[in-house]
Amino acid sequence: MPIVYHPAYSAALPPGHRFPMDKFRRLYEHLLDGALVLPSQVRTPRPAPRDLLYAAHESDYVDSVLERRLDEKAMRRIGFPLTESVVMRSRGAVAGTLLTARLALEHGIACNTAGGSHHAFAGHGSGYCVFNDVAVAARALLEEGAVRQVLVIDLDVHQGDGTAAICTHDPRVFTFSMHCARNFPSVKQVSDRDVALEPGTGDRDYLDILSLELRVLLPQVAPDLVFYNAGVDPHAGDRLGYLSLTDAGLEAREQAVLAACRQAGIPVAGVLGGGYTHDVAALVARHALLFRAAQAALNSEGISE
């Protein structure tokens, strides 16, 4: 199974910043150290060029980010300082998700060790998201004719509001967001399918609801490609989550999504999504569940590179 990683994914942030930026580097090292991934499986993207970012974002916004001239209000809304390191990380994550999607179309499953910046809108960033990597990648593939229909399965604990807004008038992209009802963002957008869960929802109810949604959506949408945002912030120990999944529940979730897509013959591009806890080692182990489940899914089908 190919995975995508770039050292720029871990941008430099001021000391004490609440975003766990180091998790991307540590996840990559965890995957290699645990032999979940071999160096030969790793692909490195080139940072996204300006024209690619225009696929889903307003040109004035893209130019303001790349030229580092966003105003203070816009930067506060994003939550990151607009440094060259943050800009390079954002460009790298977009390119990484597009590369991941291309690899998924070739291999069946591929995973990015970053991505899932679903709070970025066409004309502004928000919630630690500068550019919407999934929206950009989906538009790029659709415009070049690599796919005709895309399904976004967003299981981050926060609604994929930016993705929903960008894709709202594009019937070629079906957005499905299953998230905590009472959580950021305070003002929700309208996805093609929204499932808002009550705070405290645990493994059993969560997995039952997800199973039903997948059984309905996959044949209804009939996508050529699924982008799967596998945020681990629905975990009970997440600082920003408010749901109550366990590690076992997250593992079962990854297996359920991948099994349903693979049984339907649909390629899957996995992106990391959110996860916020002071115990970065535990956070990394949760993110690694996606890669473990993806590798197992391919192995069970006898697929190799």
C-alpha positions as CSV (number, residue, x, y, z in Angstrom):
1,M,0.0,0.0,0.0
2,P,1.5,3.3,-1.0
3,I,1.6,6.1,1.6
4,V,2.3,9.8,1.1
5,Y,4.6,11.8,3.4
6,H,6.5,15.1,3.2
7,P,8.8,16.5,6.0
8,A,7.1,19.8,5.5
9,Y,3.9,18.4,7.0
10,S,5.2,19.3,10.5
11,A,5.5,23.1,10.3
12,A,7.2,25.1,12.9
13,L,4.8,26.7,15.4
14,P,5.4,29.0,18.5
15,P,6.1,27.1,21.7
16,G,2.9,26.1,23.5
17,H,0.7,26.2,20.5
18,R,-2.3,23.9,21.1
19,F,-2.2,22.2,17.6
20,P,-0.2,19.0,17.8
21,M,1.9,19.7,14.7
22,D,4.6,17.2,15.6
23,K,2.1,14.3,15.2
24,F,2.7,14.1,11.4
25,R,6.4,13.4,11.8
26,R,5.9,11.1,14.7
27,L,3.2,9.1,12.8
28,Y,5.6,8.6,9.9
29,E,8.3,7.4,12.2
30,H,5.8,5.2,14.1
31,L,4.7,3.5,10.8
32,L,8.3,2.8,9.8
33,D,9.5,1.7,13.3
34,G,6.6,-0.7,13.6
35,A,7.2,-2.1,10.1
36,L,3.6,-1.1,9.2
37,V,5.2,0.7,6.3
38,L,8.4,0.0,4.3
39,P,10.5,2.9,2.9
40,S,9.7,1.6,-0.6
41,Q,6.0,2.3,0.0
42,V,6.5,6.0,0.7
43,R,5.8,8.6,-1.9
44,T,6.8,12.3,-1.5
45,P,4.6,15.0,-3.2
46,R,5.9,18.3,-4.7
47,P,4.2,21.3,-3.1
48,A,1.0,22.3,-4.8
49,P,1.4,25.0,-7.4
50,R,-0.7,28.1,-7.4
51,D,-2.9,27.0,-10.3
52,L,-3.8,23.8,-8.6
53,L,-5.0,25.7,-5.5
54,Y,-7.3,27.8,-7.8
55,A,-9.3,24.6,-8.5
56,A,-11.3,25.0,-5.2
57,H,-10.2,28.4,-3.9
58,E,-10.7,32.0,-4.9
59,S,-7.6,33.4,-6.5
60,D,-7.3,36.5,-4.2
61,Y,-7.3,34.2,-1.2
62,V,-4.7,31.8,-2.7
63,D,-2.5,34.7,-3.7
64,S,-2.7,36.3,-0.2
65,V,-1.7,33.1,1.5
66,L,1.2,32.3,-0.9
67,E,2.5,35.9,-0.7
68,R,2.0,35.9,3.1
69,R,-0.2,39.1,3.2
70,L,-3.4,37.9,4.9
71,D,-4.6,40.3,7.5
72,E,-4.5,39.6,11.3
73,K,-8.2,38.7,11.4
74,A,-7.9,36.1,8.7
75,M,-4.9,34.6,10.4
76,R,-6.7,34.4,13.7
77,R,-9.5,32.6,12.1
78,I,-7.1,30.0,10.8
79,G,-5.3,29.7,14.1
80,F,-1.8,29.5,12.7
81,P,0.8,32.2,12.1
82,L,1.3,32.8,8.4
83,T,4.9,31.7,8.2
84,E,6.7,30.3,5.2
85,S,6.8,27.0,7.1
86,V,3.0,27.0,7.5
87,V,2.5,27.9,3.8
88,M,4.7,25.1,2.7
89,R,2.9,22.7,4.9
90,S,-0.4,23.7,3.5
91,R,0.8,23.4,-0.1
92,G,2.4,20.0,0.7
93,A,-0.8,18.6,2.2
94,V,-2.9,19.5,-0.8
95,A,-0.3,18.0,-3.2
96,G,-0.1,15.0,-0.9
97,T,-3.9,14.3,-1.0
98,L,-4.0,14.6,-4.8
99,L,-1.0,12.2,-5.1
100,T,-2.8,9.9,-2.6
101,A,-5.9,9.9,-4.7
102,R,-4.0,9.1,-7.9
103,L,-2.3,6.2,-6.1
104,A,-5.6,5.0,-4.8
105,L,-7.0,4.8,-8.3
106,E,-4.0,2.7,-9.2
107,H,-3.6,0.5,-6.2
108,G,-7.1,0.4,-4.6
109,I,-6.1,2.1,-1.4
110,A,-3.6,4.8,-0.5
111,C,-3.2,7.0,2.6
112,N,-1.8,10.4,3.2
113,T,0.0,11.1,6.5
114,A,-1.6,14.5,6.6
115,G,-4.7,16.1,4.9
116,G,-8.3,16.4,5.9
117,S,-8.3,20.3,6.2
118,H,-12.1,20.4,5.9
119,H,-12.7,23.8,7.5
120,A,-11.0,25.7,4.7
121,F,-13.6,27.5,2.5
122,A,-13.1,28.9,-1.0
123,G,-12.3,32.3,0.2
124,H,-10.9,31.9,3.7
125,G,-9.3,29.4,6.1
126,S,-10.6,28.4,9.5
127,G,-10.0,25.9,12.3
128,Y,-6.3,25.2,11.6
129,C,-7.2,24.7,7.9
130,V,-5.5,26.9,5.2
131,F,-6.4,25.1,2.0
132,N,-9.0,22.4,1.5
133,D,-6.9,19.5,0.2
134,V,-9.8,17.1,-0.5
135,A,-11.9,19.7,-2.4
136,V,-8.8,20.7,-4.5
137,A,-7.9,17.1,-5.2
138,A,-11.5,16.1,-6.1
139,R,-11.9,19.1,-8.5
140,A,-8.5,18.4,-10.1
141,L,-9.3,14.8,-10.8
142,L,-12.8,15.6,-12.1
143,E,-11.6,18.3,-14.4
144,E,-9.0,16.1,-16.0
145,G,-11.5,13.3,-16.4
146,A,-9.7,10.8,-14.1
147,V,-13.1,10.3,-12.3
148,R,-16.7,11.2,-12.9
149,Q,-18.1,10.9,-9.4
150,V,-16.5,11.4,-6.0
151,L,-17.8,10.6,-2.5
152,V,-16.3,12.3,0.6
153,I,-16.8,10.3,3.8
154,D,-15.9,12.7,6.6
155,L,-15.8,11.1,10.0
156,D,-13.9,13.8,11.8
157,V,-15.8,14.8,14.9
158,H,-16.3,18.3,13.5
159,Q,-18.5,18.9,10.5
160,G,-16.7,19.2,7.2
161,D,-18.2,22.7,6.7
162,G,-15.6,24.0,4.2
163,T,-15.8,21.0,2.0
164,A,-19.6,21.1,2.0
165,A,-19.6,24.8,1.1
166,I,-17.1,24.5,-1.7
167,C,-18.8,21.5,-3.3
168,T,-22.4,22.5,-2.6
169,H,-23.2,23.2,-6.3
170,D,-21.1,20.5,-7.8
171,P,-23.2,17.3,-8.2
172,R,-20.0,15.4,-9.1
173,V,-18.9,15.5,-5.4
174,F,-21.2,14.0,-2.8
175,T,-20.3,15.2,0.7
176,F,-21.2,13.0,3.8
177,S,-20.3,14.3,7.2
178,M,-20.9,12.4,10.4
179,H,-20.0,14.5,13.4
180,C,-20.9,15.7,16.9
181,A,-23.9,18.0,16.8
182,R,-22.8,20.4,19.5
183,N,-19.3,21.2,18.5
184,F,-17.2,23.5,16.2
185,P,-18.2,25.0,13.9
186,S,-21.1,26.7,15.7
187,V,-22.7,27.5,12.3
188,K,-23.0,24.3,10.2
189,Q,-23.1,24.2,6.4
190,V,-25.3,21.8,4.5
191,S,-23.6,18.6,3.3
192,D,-25.3,16.3,0.8
193,R,-25.7,14.1,3.8
194,D,-25.2,15.2,7.4
195,V,-25.5,12.9,10.5
196,A,-25.2,14.9,13.7
197,L,-24.5,12.8,16.8
198,E,-25.3,13.7,20.3
199,P,-22.3,14.3,22.7
200,G,-21.3,11.1,24.4
201,T,-22.2,8.7,21.6
202,G,-20.1,5.6,22.0
203,D,-18.8,2.7,19.9
204,R,-22.0,0.6,19.5
205,D,-24.4,3.4,18.5
206,Y,-21.7,5.1,16.3
207,L,-20.8,1.9,14.4
208,D,-24.4,0.9,13.9
209,I,-25.3,4.3,12.4
210,L,-22.2,4.3,10.2
211,S,-22.9,0.8,8.9
212,L,-26.4,1.8,7.9
213,E,-25.2,5.0,6.2
214,L,-22.5,3.1,4.2
215,R,-25.0,0.5,3.0
216,V,-27.2,3.3,1.6
217,L,-24.7,5.8,0.3
218,L,-22.2,3.6,-1.6
219,P,-24.8,2.2,-4.0
220,Q,-26.7,5.5,-4.2
221,V,-23.7,7.6,-5.0
222,A,-21.8,5.0,-7.0
223,P,-18.5,6.9,-6.8
224,D,-15.4,6.2,-8.8
225,L,-13.3,7.3,-5.7
226,V,-13.9,7.8,-2.0
227,F,-11.9,10.4,0.0
228,Y,-12.0,9.2,3.6
229,N,-11.3,11.7,6.3
230,A,-10.4,9.5,9.2
231,G,-10.1,12.1,12.0
232,V,-9.6,10.4,15.4
233,D,-11.1,13.2,17.4
234,P,-14.4,11.2,18.1
235,H,-12.2,9.4,20.7
236,A,-13.4,9.7,24.3
237,G,-10.0,11.2,25.3
238,D,-9.9,13.9,22.7
239,R,-9.7,17.5,24.0
240,L,-12.0,18.9,21.2
241,G,-14.3,15.9,20.5
242,Y,-17.2,15.3,22.8
243,L,-18.0,11.8,21.5
244,S,-16.9,8.6,23.3
245,L,-15.3,6.2,20.9
246,T,-12.6,3.9,22.3
247,D,-9.4,2.8,20.4
248,A,-11.3,-0.4,19.6
249,G,-14.2,1.6,18.2
250,L,-11.9,3.6,16.0
251,E,-10.2,0.5,14.7
252,A,-13.6,-1.0,13.9
253,R,-14.7,2.2,12.2
254,E,-11.6,2.1,9.9
255,Q,-12.2,-1.5,9.1
256,A,-15.9,-0.9,8.4
257,V,-15.3,2.0,5.9
258,L,-12.5,0.2,4.0
259,A,-14.3,-3.1,3.9
260,A,-17.5,-1.5,2.6
261,C,-15.7,0.5,-0.1
262,R,-13.5,-2.4,-1.2
263,Q,-16.4,-4.8,-1.4
264,A,-18.0,-2.3,-3.7
265,G,-14.9,-2.1,-5.7
266,I,-14.3,1.6,-4.9
267,P,-10.8,3.0,-4.5
268,V,-10.2,4.8,-1.2
269,A,-7.9,7.8,-0.6
270,G,-7.4,8.1,3.2
271,V,-6.5,11.4,4.8
272,L,-5.6,12.0,8.4
273,G,-8.1,14.5,9.8
274,G,-8.2,15.8,13.3
275,G,-7.0,14.5,16.7
276,Y,-6.1,16.6,19.7
277,T,-4.7,15.3,22.9
278,H,-1.7,16.1,25.1
279,D,-0.5,12.5,24.9
280,V,0.9,12.6,21.4
281,A,2.1,9.0,21.5
282,A,-1.5,7.8,22.1
283,L,-2.7,10.2,19.3
284,V,-0.2,8.8,16.8
285,A,-1.2,5.2,17.7
286,R,-4.9,6.1,16.9
287,H,-4.0,7.7,13.6
288,A,-1.9,4.6,12.7
289,L,-5.1,2.5,12.9
290,L,-6.1,3.8,9.5
291,F,-2.8,2.5,7.9
292,R,-3.0,-0.8,9.7
293,A,-6.6,-1.4,8.5
294,A,-5.7,-0.2,4.9
295,Q,-2.8,-2.6,4.7
296,A,-4.8,-5.4,6.1
297,A,-7.6,-4.8,3.6
298,L,-5.2,-5.0,0.7
299,N,-3.4,-8.1,2.1
300,S,-6.7,-9.9,2.5
301,E,-7.5,-9.4,-1.2
302,G,-4.0,-10.6,-2.2
303,I,-3.2,-7.2,-3.7
304,S,0.4,-6.1,-3.8
305,E,2.3,-3.3,-5.5
